[in-house]
Amino acid sequence: MAKSSTPKATKKPAPKSAASSGPENAHTVLPHLVCAGAAKAIAFYTKAFGAKETFRLDRADGKVMHACIVIGSSPIFLVDEYPEWHLLGPLARNGTSVTLHLTVPDADAAAAKAVAAGATLTMPVDDMFWGDRYGVVTDPFGHRWSIAHKIKTMTPGEIADAMRKEEDSW
């Protein structure tokens, strides 16, 4: 019998997860916030949202080169502004198009805690058509946070119907 010249399939190792560059057990996508005053931002997130700092690399000039905090089970990276590298926070850009969503046991209490820590209430907490109690705050560094807890579990169809009814009042 002649030997086949077809090469055998070789198994390649699975690629590392995108989260492997972040902290252990990190989510696949994690926010990386640019803040004018990242050290102050870490202190604010600790006070407002119960963040825990897990890593921090400060430069000799005191600016944060890289830091990681964890809120609940979600890691968040932070860095100071570095205009020379085009790293600017929302305040320098006159706003942000990104909202970070925070799921909590009590949206009213969490929003009140964030405001007491220095956030601005952007949208008061209220019951929403999609079944959440939901509100929005903007932190002192210009990042917008939606804060919510589930009040009613709904199907996608029920949410769509509720939205159509709600749209009439917009």
N, C-alpha and C positions, 0 to 999 in steps of 0.2 A: 504494500500500500504506500502510495506517495504521500509525503508530508504536505500538509496545506501550507501555503505561503501567506495565508491571511493572518495578520498579527492578532494576538489575543487582546481582548479588551482589558484595559487596566483601570482600576478604580482610582479616581482622583479624590483626594481628601475634600470634604465639604468645605466651602468657603466659610470664613469666620463671619459671624453675624455683624451687622453694622453696629450693634450695641457693644461689640467687644472693645471698641475704642473708648467707651465710657465706663462708668462704675459697674462693678459686678451686679448682675440682675437688672441692668438698665433696660428701659424700653427701647424699641427699635428707633423711634424718633424722639429726641428730647430737645427742648428749647435751649438756646444759647443766647442769653440776654446781654446786650450792650447797655451799660449804665454809666452815666456821668456820676462817678462816685460809687463804684461797685462795693466798696467796704461798707458804706452807709446803706446801700441797697440790701446787703446781706443782713445787717442789723434790723432793717425795716421788715424784711421777709420773715425773720425770726420772730419779731414781735407781732406782726400782723397775721401770719399764717402758720406759725409754729415750725418754721424751717429749721433744719439741723445742718450745720456746715460740716461737710465731710472731707473737703480738700481745698487748699488755697495756696497759690503761688504768687507772692508779692514781689515786685521789682524793687530795686534799691531805692527808687524815688517814691515808693509807697503805693504806687498804682498796682491794681490787681491784674496780673497777666492771665490767670485762669483760676476759677474757683468752681466748686460744686456744692450745691445745697440739695437737700431732699425735703420735699413737702409731701407728707403722707408716704406713699410708696414711689413718688415720682422725682427723679433727679432733674436738676436744672443747672446748666452751666452759666457762669457769669464772667464778664470781662469789663474792664474800664474802657472808656472811649479812647481810641487812638486814631485821630483824624488822619495821620500820615499813612495809616493802613486802611482808610475808608471805613473804620469802625465808629459809627455814630449811633447814639441812642435816640429814642423817640423825641426827646425834648429838642435836640439839635436838628432834628428833621421836621419839626413842627407837627408831630403826630405819628401814629402807627396804624398800619392796616391789619395788625395781628392782635387777637384776643386770646389770652391764656384762660382755659376753663378749669375751674376748681370745683370738684365735687365734695360736698361737706355734709355732715349730719343735720346742720341747721344753718341755712343760708342767711337768715336775718341776723343771727348771732355772729356769724363769720364776717358779714359785711360791716356790722357795727364795730367789730374788733379791728378790722382793717382801717376804717375811718378814724377810730380812736388812735391808731398808730400813725396816721398822717395821710391816708388815702383820701381821694375825693369821690363822693358818691356820684356816679355818672348816670346810673339808671336805678331808681329805687327797687328794692326787692318786692316782687309781686308774684301772684299765681299766673302761670303762662299756659297758653292753649295746648302745648305739647306735654303737659303733665308735670312740669317742674315749678318749684318756687325758685325764682331767678332774679338776679340783679347784677349790676356792673359797677366796679370801682376802678379808678385810675390811680396807680401808685405815684409817689412823689418823683419817680424817675421817668414817667410817661408811659409805662406799660399798663395796658388795660386788662383787667381780670373779670371774667364772668364767674359768678358764684351761685351754685345751685344745689338743691336737693330734690329728690323725686317725691312728688305728692300723689301721683297717680300713674300707674303703668298703662300705656296705651299702645295699640297696634299702629303700624304706619298708616293704615287706612283711616283709623280714628283721628290720628294727628292731622292728616290731610283734610278731613272733613271739618275739624275744629279750626284749621287755618282758614279755610274758605269762609266760614262764618265770621271769623275775626277780621278778615280782610275788609269786610263791609264797613267796619268802624275806622279803618285807617284812612 
